[in-house]
Amino acid sequence: MIPAYSPEARGRSERNFSTWQGRLPQELRLHQIETLEPANQFLREHYVAEFNRRFQVMPAQRGNAFVPCRNRDLERIFSLQFERSVNRDNTVSFQNLSLQIERARWRATLAGCAVMVHQHLDGTLSLTHGPHCLGRYTAQGAALEATNTAARRAVEKPLRGKVIKPTFPPSLEIPQSPRDSHFPTTPATAAV
């Protein structure tokens, strides 16, 4: 396969256009075809077979040239991609939507980072930062795959009072008295 931006492919496509643009209108005129339906019927029944007989070239090697696609996320490849910056509140603005990014374990905050917004064929959105997927959203901006990590960390706050947080290291069971010292002491009257 030769990509279309190469000179070879451009020349081949222009030669193909000249066969269709140079020959097909004259063939339709010779057969006195002026409407769409008879033109489509003429193409199916006569012209395409004759065109292939005259211009088809057999490949040098037989077989299939396609190779399987491995380790590729085709859903991301076949998406519209837009680069955005993360706001200070860990949100990304995209088409009048505010996409909230959940906390990542591998980074404290993504504020100021450049992320990629992928708009998929089914209308859903996803955010990526390098190889990391930061979240998936509906077309309206609602989170699709909300992880339960935030729910697991949530603690119910009592009606009056503070939330009791576990301390690290855990407090000692036996409180130390102020006279206990970690340094060895020597008696004041030391014999010389």
MARBA-3410 file (N, C-alpha, C, O; in Angstrom, 1 decimal):
192
0.8,-1.2,0.0,0.0,0.0,0.0,0.9,1.2,0.0,1.8,1.4,0.8 ~ 0.6,2.1,-0.9,1.4,3.4,-1.0,0.5,4.5,-0.5,-0.6,4.7,-1.0 ~ 1.0,5.2,0.6,0.1,6.3,1.1,-0.1,7.3,0.1,0.7,7.6,-0.8 ~ -1.3,8.0,0.2,-1.7,8.9,-0.8,-0.9,10.2,-0.9,-0.9,10.9,-1.8 ~ -0.1,10.5,0.2,0.7,11.7,0.1,2.0,11.5,-0.6,2.8,12.4,-0.7
2.3,10.3,-1.1,3.5,10.1,-1.8,3.3,10.4,-3.3,2.2,10.3,-3.8 ~ 4.3,10.8,-4.0,4.2,11.2,-5.4,3.6,10.0,-6.3,2.9,10.2,-7.2 ~ 4.1,8.8,-5.9,3.6,7.7,-6.7,2.1,7.4,-6.6,1.4,7.2,-7.6 ~ 1.6,7.5,-5.4,0.2,7.4,-5.2,-0.6,8.5,-5.8,-1.7,8.3,-6.3 ~ -0.1,9.7,-5.7,-0.8,10.8,-6.4,-0.9,10.6,-7.9,-1.9,10.8,-8.4
0.2,10.2,-8.5,0.2,9.9,-9.9,-0.8,8.8,-10.3,-1.5,8.9,-11.3 ~ -0.8,7.7,-9.4,-1.7,6.6,-9.7,-3.2,7.1,-9.6,-4.0,6.7,-10.4 ~ -3.5,7.8,-8.5,-4.9,8.3,-8.3,-5.3,9.2,-9.5,-6.4,9.2,-9.9 ~ -4.3,10.1,-9.9,-4.7,11.0,-11.0,-4.9,10.2,-12.3,-5.8,10.6,-13.1 ~ -4.1,9.1,-12.6,-4.3,8.3,-13.8,-5.7,7.6,-13.7,-6.4,7.5,-14.7
-6.0,7.2,-12.5,-7.3,6.5,-12.3,-8.5,7.5,-12.5,-9.5,7.2,-13.1 ~ -8.3,8.8,-12.0,-9.3,9.8,-12.2,-9.5,10.0,-13.7,-10.6,10.2,-14.2 ~ -8.4,10.1,-14.4,-8.5,10.3,-15.9,-9.3,9.2,-16.6,-10.0,9.5,-17.5 ~ -9.1,8.0,-16.1,-9.9,6.9,-16.8,-11.4,7.0,-16.4,-12.2,6.8,-17.3 ~ -11.7,7.4,-15.2,-13.1,7.6,-14.8,-13.7,8.9,-15.4,-14.8,8.9,-16.0
-12.9,9.9,-15.3,-13.5,11.2,-15.7,-13.4,11.4,-17.2,-14.2,12.1,-17.8 ~ -12.4,10.8,-17.8,-12.2,10.9,-19.3,-13.1,9.9,-20.0,-13.5,10.3,-21.2 ~ -13.3,8.8,-19.5,-14.1,7.7,-20.3,-15.5,7.6,-19.9,-16.4,7.5,-20.8 ~ -15.8,7.6,-18.6,-17.2,7.4,-18.2,-18.2,8.4,-18.7,-19.3,7.9,-19.2 ~ -18.0,9.7,-18.7,-19.0,10.6,-19.3,-19.2,10.3,-20.7,-20.4,10.4,-21.2
-18.2,10.0,-21.5,-18.4,9.7,-22.9,-19.2,8.4,-23.1,-20.0,8.3,-24.0 ~ -18.9,7.4,-22.3,-19.6,6.1,-22.4,-21.1,6.4,-22.1,-22.0,5.9,-22.8 ~ -21.4,7.2,-21.0,-22.8,7.5,-20.7,-23.5,8.2,-21.8,-24.6,8.0,-22.2 ~ -22.7,9.2,-22.5,-23.3,9.9,-23.6,-23.5,9.0,-24.8,-24.6,9.2,-25.4 ~ -22.6,8.1,-25.1,-22.8,7.2,-26.2,-24.0,6.3,-26.0,-24.7,5.9,-27.0
-24.3,5.9,-24.8,-25.4,5.0,-24.5,-26.7,5.8,-24.2,-27.7,5.3,-23.8 ~ -26.6,7.1,-24.4,-27.7,8.1,-24.2,-28.4,7.9,-22.8,-29.6,7.9,-22.7 ~ -27.5,7.9,-21.8,-28.0,7.8,-20.4,-27.9,9.1,-19.8,-26.8,9.8,-19.7 ~ -29.0,9.6,-19.2,-29.0,11.0,-18.7,-29.5,11.0,-17.2,-29.4,12.1,-16.6 ~ -30.0,9.9,-16.7,-30.6,10.0,-15.3,-29.7,9.0,-14.4,-28.9,8.2,-14.9
-30.0,9.1,-13.1,-29.1,8.4,-12.1,-29.4,6.9,-12.2,-28.4,6.2,-12.2 ~ -30.6,6.5,-12.2,-30.9,5.0,-12.1,-30.3,4.2,-13.3,-29.7,3.2,-13.1 ~ -30.6,4.7,-14.5,-29.9,3.9,-15.6,-28.4,4.0,-15.6,-27.8,3.1,-16.0 ~ -27.8,5.1,-15.1,-26.4,5.2,-15.0,-25.8,4.2,-14.0,-24.8,3.5,-14.3 ~ -26.5,4.0,-12.8,-26.0,3.0,-11.9,-26.2,1.6,-12.4,-25.3,0.8,-12.2
-27.3,1.3,-13.2,-27.5,0.0,-13.8,-26.4,-0.2,-14.8,-25.8,-1.3,-14.9 ~ -26.0,0.8,-15.6,-25.0,0.6,-16.6,-23.6,0.4,-16.0,-22.9,-0.5,-16.5 ~ -23.4,1.1,-14.9,-22.1,0.8,-14.1,-22.0,-0.6,-13.7,-21.0,-1.3,-13.9 ~ -23.1,-1.1,-13.0,-23.1,-2.5,-12.5,-23.0,-3.5,-13.5,-22.2,-4.5,-13.4 ~ -23.7,-3.4,-14.6,-23.9,-4.5,-15.6,-22.8,-4.4,-16.7,-22.5,-5.5,-17.2
-22.2,-3.3,-17.0,-21.3,-3.2,-18.2,-20.0,-2.6,-17.8,-18.9,-3.2,-18.0 ~ -20.0,-1.3,-17.3,-18.8,-0.5,-17.3,-17.7,-1.1,-16.3,-16.6,-1.1,-16.7 ~ -18.1,-1.5,-15.1,-17.1,-1.9,-14.1,-16.4,-3.1,-14.6,-15.2,-3.2,-14.4 ~ -17.1,-4.1,-15.1,-16.4,-5.3,-15.6,-15.5,-5.0,-16.8,-14.4,-5.5,-16.8 ~ -15.9,-4.1,-17.7,-15.0,-3.7,-18.8,-13.8,-2.9,-18.3,-12.7,-3.1,-18.8
-14.0,-2.1,-17.3,-13.0,-1.3,-16.7,-11.9,-2.2,-16.1,-10.7,-2.0,-16.3 ~ -12.4,-3.2,-15.3,-11.5,-4.1,-14.6,-10.7,-5.0,-15.6,-9.5,-5.2,-15.5 ~ -11.4,-5.4,-16.7,-10.7,-6.2,-17.7,-9.6,-5.4,-18.4,-8.5,-6.0,-18.7 ~ -9.8,-4.1,-18.6,-8.8,-3.3,-19.3,-7.7,-2.8,-18.5,-6.5,-2.7,-18.9 ~ -8.0,-2.5,-17.2,-7.0,-1.8,-16.4,-6.5,-2.6,-15.2,-5.6,-2.2,-14.5
-7.0,-3.8,-14.9,-6.6,-4.6,-13.8,-5.2,-5.2,-14.0,-4.9,-5.6,-15.1 ~ -4.4,-5.1,-12.9,-3.0,-5.6,-13.0,-3.0,-6.7,-11.9,-3.3,-6.5,-10.8 ~ -2.5,-7.9,-12.3,-2.3,-9.0,-11.4,-1.1,-8.7,-10.4,-0.1,-8.2,-10.9 ~ -1.3,-9.0,-9.1,-0.2,-8.8,-8.2,1.0,-9.7,-8.5,0.9,-10.8,-9.1 ~ 2.2,-9.2,-8.1,3.4,-10.0,-8.3,3.4,-11.3,-7.5,4.0,-12.3,-7.9
2.9,-11.2,-6.3,2.8,-12.4,-5.4,1.3,-12.6,-5.0,0.6,-11.6,-4.8 ~ 1.0,-13.8,-4.8,-0.3,-14.2,-4.4,-0.4,-14.2,-2.9,0.7,-14.3,-2.2 ~ -1.5,-14.0,-2.3,-1.7,-14.0,-0.9,-2.2,-12.7,-0.3,-2.5,-11.7,-1.0 ~ -2.4,-12.7,1.0,-2.9,-11.5,1.7,-1.8,-10.7,2.3,-0.9,-11.3,2.9 ~ -1.8,-9.4,2.1,-0.8,-8.6,2.6,-1.1,-8.0,3.9,-0.2,-7.3,4.5
-2.3,-8.2,4.5,-2.7,-7.7,5.8,-2.0,-8.5,6.9,-1.9,-9.7,6.8 ~ -1.6,-7.8,7.9,-1.1,-8.4,9.1,-2.0,-8.1,10.3,-2.6,-7.1,10.3 ~ -2.0,-9.0,11.3,-2.9,-8.7,12.4,-2.4,-7.6,13.2,-1.2,-7.4,13.4 ~ -3.3,-6.8,13.8,-2.9,-5.7,14.6,-2.8,-6.1,16.1,-3.8,-6.6,16.7 ~ -1.6,-6.1,16.6,-1.4,-6.5,18.0,-1.1,-5.3,18.9,-0.4,-4.4,18.5
-1.5,-5.5,20.1,-1.2,-4.5,21.2,-1.5,-3.0,20.8,-0.8,-2.1,21.0 ~ -2.6,-2.9,20.1,-3.1,-1.5,19.7,-4.5,-1.3,20.3,-5.3,-2.2,20.2 ~ -4.8,-0.2,20.7,-6.1,0.2,21.2,-6.8,0.9,20.0,-6.7,2.1,19.9 ~ -7.5,0.1,19.2,-8.1,0.6,18.0,-9.2,1.7,18.3,-9.5,2.6,17.5 ~ -9.8,1.5,19.5,-10.8,2.5,19.9,-10.2,3.9,20.1,-10.9,4.9,19.7
-9.0,4.0,20.6,-8.3,5.3,20.7,-7.8,5.7,19.3,-7.8,6.9,19.0 ~ -7.3,4.8,18.5,-6.8,5.2,17.2,-7.9,5.8,16.3,-7.7,6.8,15.7 ~ -9.1,5.1,16.3,-10.2,5.6,15.5,-11.0,6.6,16.3,-12.2,6.3,16.4 ~ -10.5,7.6,16.8,-11.2,8.6,17.6,-10.7,10.0,17.2,-9.5,10.1,16.7 ~ -11.5,11.0,17.4,-11.0,12.4,17.2,-10.3,12.7,18.5,-10.7,12.5,19.6
-9.1,13.3,18.4,-8.2,13.6,19.5,-8.0,15.1,19.6,-7.6,15.8,18.7 ~ -8.1,15.6,20.9,-8.0,17.0,21.1,-7.1,17.1,22.4,-7.3,16.5,23.4 ~ -6.1,18.0,22.3,-5.2,18.2,23.4,-5.7,19.3,24.3,-6.1,20.4,23.8 ~ -5.8,19.1,25.6,-6.3,20.1,26.6,-5.3,20.1,27.8,-4.6,19.2,28.0 ~ -5.4,21.2,28.5,-4.7,21.3,29.8,-5.6,21.1,31.0,-6.8,21.5,30.9
-5.1,20.5,32.0,-5.9,20.2,33.2,-6.0,21.5,34.0,-4.9,22.1,34.3 ~ -7.2,21.8,34.5,-7.4,23.0,35.3,-6.9,22.7,36.7,-6.5,21.6,37.0 ~ -6.8,23.8,37.6,-6.3,23.6,38.9,-7.2,22.7,39.8,-6.7,22.1,40.7 ~ -8.5,22.6,39.4,-9.3,21.7,40.2,-9.5,20.3,39.6,-10.4,19.6,39.9 ~ -8.5,19.9,38.8,-8.4,18.5,38.2,-9.6,18.3,37.3,-10.1,17.2,37.3
-10.0,19.3,36.6,-11.0,19.2,35.5,-10.4,19.6,34.2,-9.4,20.3,34.1 ~ -11.1,19.1,33.1,-10.7,19.4,31.8,-11.9,20.0,31.1,-13.0,19.4,31.1 ~ -11.8,21.1,30.5,-12.9,21.8,29.8,-12.9,21.3,28.3,-11.8,21.4,27.6 ~ -14.0,20.8,27.8,-14.1,20.3,26.5,-15.5,20.5,25.9,-16.5,19.9,26.5 ~ -15.7,21.3,24.9,-16.9,21.6,24.3,-18.1,21.9,25.3,-19.1,21.2,25.3
-17.8,22.9,26.1,-18.8,23.3,27.1,-19.1,22.3,28.2,-20.1,22.3,28.9 ~ -18.2,21.3,28.3,-18.3,20.3,29.4,-17.2,20.4,30.3,-16.1,20.9,29.9 ~ -17.4,20.0,31.5,-16.3,20.0,32.5,-16.1,18.5,33.0,-17.0,18.0,33.7 ~ -15.0,17.9,32.5,-14.8,16.5,32.8,-13.9,16.4,34.1,-12.7,16.9,34.1 ~ -14.4,15.8,35.1,-13.7,15.7,36.4,-12.8,14.5,36.3,-13.2,13.4,36.0
-11.5,14.7,36.7,-10.6,13.6,36.7,-10.5,13.1,38.1,-10.3,13.9,39.1 ~ -10.6,11.8,38.3,-10.4,11.2,39.6,-9.0,11.2,40.1,-8.1,11.4,39.2 ~ -8.8,11.1,41.3,-7.4,11.1,41.9,-6.6,9.9,41.3,-7.1,8.8,41.3 ~ -5.4,10.2,40.9,-4.5,9.2,40.4,-3.5,8.7,41.5,-3.0,9.6,42.2 ~ -3.2,7.4,41.5,-2.3,6.9,42.5,-0.9,7.3,42.2,0.0,7.5,43.1
-0.6,7.5,40.9,0.8,7.7,40.5,1.2,9.2,40.4,2.3,9.5,40.1 ~ 0.3,10.1,40.8,0.6,11.5,40.7,-0.4,12.2,41.7,-1.5,11.9,41.7 ~ 0.2,13.2,42.4,-0.7,13.9,43.4,-1.7,14.8,42.7,-2.9,14.7,43.1 ~ -1.4,15.5,41.7,-2.4,16.3,40.9,-1.9,16.4,39.5,-0.7,16.3,39.2 ~ -2.9,16.5,38.6,-2.6,16.6,37.2,-2.7,18.1,36.7,-2.7,18.3,35.5
-2.9,19.0,37.6,-3.1,20.4,37.3,-2.0,20.9,36.4,-0.8,20.8,36.8 ~ -2.3,21.5,35.3,-1.3,22.0,34.4,-0.8,21.0,33.3,-0.1,21.4,32.4 ~ -1.1,19.8,33.5,-0.6,18.7,32.6,-1.4,18.8,31.3,-2.6,19.1,31.3 ~ -0.7,18.4,30.2,-1.4,18.3,28.9,-2.0,16.9,28.8,-1.3,15.9,28.9 ~ -3.3,16.8,28.6,-4.0,15.5,28.4,-4.6,15.5,27.1,-4.8,16.5,26.4
-5.0,14.3,26.6,-5.6,14.1,25.3,-7.1,13.7,25.6,-7.4,12.7,26.3 ~ -8.0,14.4,24.9,-9.4,14.0,25.0,-9.7,13.3,23.7,-9.5,13.8,22.6 ~ -10.2,12.0,23.9,-10.6,11.2,22.7,-12.1,11.2,22.6,-12.8,10.8,23.5 ~ -12.6,11.6,21.4,-14.0,11.5,21.2,-14.2,10.3,20.3,-13.9,10.3,19.1 ~ -14.9,9.3,20.8,-15.0,8.0,20.2,-16.1,8.0,19.2,-17.0,8.9,19.2
-16.2,7.0,18.3,-17.2,6.9,17.3,-18.6,6.8,17.9,-19.6,7.2,17.2 ~ -18.8,6.2,19.1,-20.1,6.1,19.7,-20.5,7.3,20.5,-21.5,7.3,21.1 ~ -19.7,8.4,20.4,-20.0,9.6,21.1,-19.4,9.7,22.5,-19.4,10.8,23.1 ~ -18.9,8.7,23.1,-18.3,8.7,24.4,-17.0,9.4,24.4,-16.4,9.6,23.3 ~ -16.5,9.9,25.5,-15.2,10.6,25.6,-14.3,9.8,26.6,-14.8,9.1,27.5
-13.0,9.9,26.4,-12.1,9.4,27.4,-10.9,10.4,27.4,-10.6,11.1,26.5 ~ -10.2,10.4,28.6,-9.1,11.2,28.8,-7.8,10.3,29.0,-7.9,9.3,29.7 ~ -6.7,10.7,28.4,-5.5,10.0,28.6,-4.4,10.9,28.8,-4.4,12.1,28.3 ~ -3.4,10.5,29.6,-2.2,11.2,29.8,-1.1,10.2,29.6,-0.8,9.4,30.5 ~ -0.4,10.3,28.4,0.5,9.2,28.0,-0.2,7.9,27.9,-1.2,7.8,27.2
0.4,6.9,28.6,-0.3,5.6,28.5,-1.4,5.4,29.5,-2.1,4.4,29.4 ~ -1.7,6.4,30.3,-2.7,6.2,31.4,-4.0,6.7,30.9,-4.2,7.8,30.4 ~ -5.1,5.9,31.2,-6.4,6.3,31.0,-6.9,7.0,32.2,-7.0,6.3,33.3 ~ -7.3,8.3,32.2,-7.7,9.0,33.3,-9.2,8.9,33.6,-9.7,9.2,34.7 ~ -10.0,8.5,32.6,-11.5,8.4,32.8,-12.2,8.3,31.5,-11.7,8.7,30.5
-13.4,7.7,31.6,-14.3,7.6,30.5,-15.6,8.3,30.8,-16.1,8.3,32.0 ~ -16.2,9.0,29.8,-17.4,9.8,30.1,-18.4,9.7,29.0,-18.1,9.3,27.8 ~ -19.7,9.9,29.3,-20.7,9.9,28.3,-20.5,11.2,27.4,-19.7,12.1,27.7 ~ -21.3,11.3,26.4,-21.3,12.5,25.5,-21.7,13.7,26.3,-21.4,14.9,25.9 ~ -22.5,13.6,27.4,-22.9,14.7,28.2,-21.9,15.0,29.3,-22.1,16.0,30.0
-20.8,14.3,29.5,-19.8,14.5,30.4,-19.9,13.8,31.7,-19.1,14.0,32.7 ~ -20.9,12.9,31.9,-21.0,12.1,33.1,-20.0,10.9,33.1,-19.8,10.3,32.0 ~ -19.4,10.6,34.2,-18.4,9.6,34.3,-19.1,8.2,34.1,-20.2,7.9,34.5 ~ -18.4,7.4,33.2,-18.9,6.1,32.9,-18.4,5.0,33.9,-19.2,4.3,34.5 ~ -17.1,4.9,34.0,-16.5,3.9,34.9,-15.9,4.5,36.1,-14.7,4.6,36.3
-16.8,4.9,37.0,-16.3,5.4,38.3,-15.7,4.3,39.1,-16.4,3.3,39.4 ~ -14.5,4.5,39.5,-13.9,3.5,40.4,-14.4,3.7,41.8,-14.8,4.8,42.2 ~ -14.3,2.6,42.6,-14.8,2.6,43.9,-13.7,3.1,44.9,-13.9,3.0,46.2 ~ -12.6,3.5,44.5,-11.5,3.9,45.4,-12.0,5.1,46.2,-11.7,5.1,47.4 ~ -12.7,6.0,45.6,-13.1,7.2,46.4,-14.2,6.8,47.4,-14.2,7.3,48.5
-15.0,5.8,47.1,-16.0,5.4,48.0,-15.4,4.6,49.2,-15.9,4.7,50.3 ~ -14.3,3.9,48.9,-13.7,3.1,49.9,-13.0,4.1,50.9,-12.9,3.8,52.1 ~ -12.5,5.2,50.5,-11.8,6.1,51.3,-12.8,7.0,52.1,-12.4,7.7,53.1 ~ -14.0,7.1,51.7,-15.0,8.0,52.3,-15.3,7.5,53.7,-15.4,6.3,54.0 ~ -15.4,8.5,54.6,-15.7,8.2,56.0,-16.9,9.1,56.4,-16.9,10.3,56.1
-17.8,8.5,57.1,-19.0,9.3,57.5,-18.6,10.2,58.6,-18.0,9.8,59.6 ~ -18.9,11.5,58.4,-18.6,12.5,59.5,-19.7,12.5,60.5,-20.9,12.6,60.2 ~ -19.3,12.4,61.8,-20.4,12.4,62.8,-21.1,13.8,62.9,-20.6,14.8,62.4 ~ -22.2,13.8,63.5,-23.1,15.0,63.5,-22.3,16.2,64.2,-22.2,17.3,63.6 ~ -21.7,15.9,65.3,-20.9,17.0,66.0,-19.5,16.4,66.2,-19.4,15.3,66.9
-18.5,17.0,65.7,-17.2,16.5,66.0,-16.4,16.3,64.7,-16.9,16.5,63.6 ~ -15.2,15.8,64.9,-14.3,15.6,63.8,-14.3,14.2,63.4,-14.6,13.3,64.2 ~ -13.8,13.9,62.2,-13.7,12.6,61.7,-12.4,12.0,62.4,-11.3,12.7,62.4 ~ -12.5,10.9,63.0,-11.3,10.3,63.6,-10.5,9.5,62.5,-11.0,8.6,61.9 ~ -9.3,10.0,62.3,-8.5,9.4,61.3,-7.4,8.5,62.0,-7.0,8.9,63.1
-7.1,7.4,61.4,-6.1,6.6,62.0,-4.8,7.3,61.9,-4.5,8.0,60.9 ~ -4.0,7.2,62.9,-2.7,7.8,62.9,-1.6,6.8,62.5,-1.7,5.6,62.7 ~ -0.5,7.3,62.0,0.6,6.5,61.7,1.9,7.2,62.3,2.1,8.4,62.0 ~ 2.7,6.5,63.1,2.5,5.2,63.6,1.4,5.1,64.6,1.1,6.1,65.2 ~ 0.8,4.0,64.8,-0.3,3.9,65.8,0.2,4.3,67.2,1.4,4.1,67.6
-0.7,4.9,67.9,-0.3,5.4,69.2,0.1,4.3,70.1,-0.4,3.2,70.0 ~ 1.0,4.5,71.0,1.5,3.5,72.0,0.4,3.2,73.0,-0.4,4.1,73.4 ~ 0.3,2.0,73.4,-0.7,1.7,74.4,-0.4,2.2,75.8,-1.3,2.5,76.6 ~ 0.9,2.2,76.1,1.4,2.7,77.4,1.9,4.1,77.2,2.9,4.3,76.6 ~ 1.2,5.1,77.8,1.7,6.5,77.6,3.0,6.7,78.4,3.2,6.1,79.5
3.9,7.4,77.8,5.1,7.7,78.5,4.9,8.9,79.5,4.2,9.8,79.2 ~ 5.6,8.8,80.6,5.6,9.9,81.5,6.7,10.9,81.2,7.7,10.5,80.6 ~ 6.6,12.1,81.6,7.6,13.1,81.3,8.9,12.8,81.8,9.9,13.2,81.3 ~ 9.0,12.0,82.9,10.3,11.8,83.5,11.0,10.7,82.8,12.2,10.5,82.9 ~ 10.3,9.9,82.0,11.0,8.8,81.3,11.8,9.5,80.2,11.4,10.4,79.5
13.0,9.0,80.0,13.9,9.6,79.1,14.5,8.6,78.2,14.7,7.4,78.6 ~ 14.8,8.9,77.0,15.4,8.0,76.1,16.9,7.9,76.2,17.5,7.1,75.6 ~ 17.4,8.9,76.9,18.9,9.0,77.0,19.3,8.4,78.4,18.7,8.6,79.4 ~ 20.4,7.7,78.3,20.9,7.1,79.6,21.4,8.3,80.5,22.1,9.2,80.0 ~ 21.1,8.2,81.8,21.5,9.2,82.7,22.6,8.6,83.6,22.6,7.4,83.9
23.4,9.5,84.1,24.4,9.1,85.1,24.1,9.8,86.4,23.5,10.9,86.5 ~ 24.4,9.1,87.5,24.1,9.8,88.8,24.9,11.1,88.9,26.0,11.3,88.4 ~ 24.2,12.0,89.6,24.8,13.4,89.8,26.1,13.3,90.6,27.0,14.1,90.3 ~ 26.2,12.4,91.5,27.4,12.3,92.3,28.3,11.1,91.8,28.2,10.0,92.3 ~ 29.0,11.4,90.8,29.8,10.3,90.2,31.2,10.3,90.8,31.8,11.4,91.1
31.7,9.2,91.1,33.0,9.1,91.7,34.0,9.2,90.7,34.0,8.6,89.6 ~ 35.0,10.0,91.1,36.1,10.2,90.1,37.3,9.4,90.4,38.3,9.4,89.7
END
